[in-house]
Amino acid sequence: MNIIIKHIEIIERVDQLIRLQATGSPEDCSARLGISKTKLYRIINIMRRLNAPITYDLSIQSFVYEETVSFAFGFYTKDQSPNKVNPFVG
């Protein structure tokens, strides 16, 4: 089970870096995340299969979203916003 949570945490971190347009090159991003470049591409491909419109922008040296999207993973009550709750705490 911990491996699933670890992958979700990596996806959340990649998502955050993409939103900030701060992934850097694939080599820089994988080093920052402490994973191999191959694993980074696997994570990005998983995100794409989940409909994330990810491309790489050579001019800013970062992965970017082609359009505005949101990502949230977890279970929430009807009155909770996924952006205000961390499902891994608690």
C-alpha positions as CSV (number, residue, x, y, z in Angstrom):
1,M,0.0,0.0,0.0
2,N,2.8,2.4,0.7
3,I,4.0,2.2,-2.9
4,I,0.6,3.5,-4.1
5,I,0.8,6.4,-1.7
6,K,4.4,7.2,-2.7
7,H,3.3,7.3,-6.4
8,I,0.4,9.5,-5.6
9,E,2.7,11.9,-3.7
10,I,5.1,12.0,-6.7
11,I,2.2,12.8,-9.0
12,E,1.1,15.6,-6.7
13,R,4.6,17.0,-6.6
14,V,5.0,16.8,-10.4
15,D,1.6,18.5,-10.7
16,Q,2.8,21.3,-8.4
17,L,6.0,21.8,-10.3
18,I,4.1,21.8,-13.6
19,R,1.7,24.4,-12.3
20,L,4.6,26.6,-11.3
21,Q,6.2,26.0,-14.7
22,A,9.3,25.0,-12.6
23,T,10.1,21.4,-13.5
24,G,13.3,22.3,-15.3
25,S,14.7,19.8,-17.8
26,P,13.7,16.1,-17.3
27,E,17.1,15.5,-15.8
28,D,16.7,18.4,-13.3
29,C,13.1,17.4,-12.4
30,S,14.0,13.7,-11.8
31,A,17.0,14.8,-9.7
32,R,14.8,17.2,-7.7
33,L,12.2,14.4,-7.1
34,G,14.9,11.8,-6.3
35,I,13.7,9.5,-9.0
36,S,15.2,8.3,-12.3
37,K,14.4,10.0,-15.5
38,T,12.6,6.8,-16.7
39,K,10.4,6.9,-13.6
40,L,9.6,10.6,-14.3
41,Y,8.5,9.7,-17.8
42,R,6.4,6.8,-16.5
43,I,4.7,9.2,-14.0
44,I,4.1,11.8,-16.7
45,N,2.6,9.1,-19.0
46,I,0.3,8.0,-16.2
47,M,-0.8,11.6,-15.7
48,R,-1.5,11.9,-19.5
49,R,-3.5,8.7,-19.4
50,L,-5.6,10.4,-16.6
51,N,-6.2,13.2,-19.2
52,A,-3.5,15.7,-18.0
53,P,-2.7,17.8,-21.1
54,I,1.1,17.9,-20.4
55,T,3.7,19.1,-23.0
56,Y,7.3,20.2,-22.7
57,D,8.0,23.9,-23.4
58,L,11.5,24.3,-24.7
59,S,11.5,28.1,-24.3
60,I,11.0,27.9,-20.6
61,Q,12.6,24.5,-20.0
62,S,9.6,23.1,-18.2
63,F,6.7,20.7,-18.5
64,V,3.5,22.7,-18.8
65,Y,-0.3,22.1,-19.0
66,E,-1.7,23.1,-22.3
67,E,-4.9,24.2,-20.5
68,T,-6.0,24.8,-17.0
69,V,-6.7,21.5,-15.1
70,S,-7.0,20.4,-11.5
71,F,-5.9,17.3,-9.8
72,A,-7.1,15.9,-6.4
73,F,-6.9,12.5,-5.0
74,G,-8.7,11.3,-1.9
75,F,-12.1,10.9,-0.4
76,Y,-14.0,14.0,0.7
77,T,-17.4,14.7,2.3
78,K,-19.8,16.7,0.3
79,D,-19.0,19.9,2.2
80,Q,-15.2,19.5,1.8
81,S,-13.1,21.0,-1.0
82,P,-10.3,18.7,-2.1
83,N,-8.0,21.7,-2.2
84,K,-8.5,22.3,1.5
85,V,-8.0,18.7,2.7
86,N,-4.8,16.6,2.8
87,P,-6.0,13.0,2.7
88,F,-2.6,11.8,3.9
89,V,-2.8,13.6,7.2
90,G,-4.4,12.2,10.1
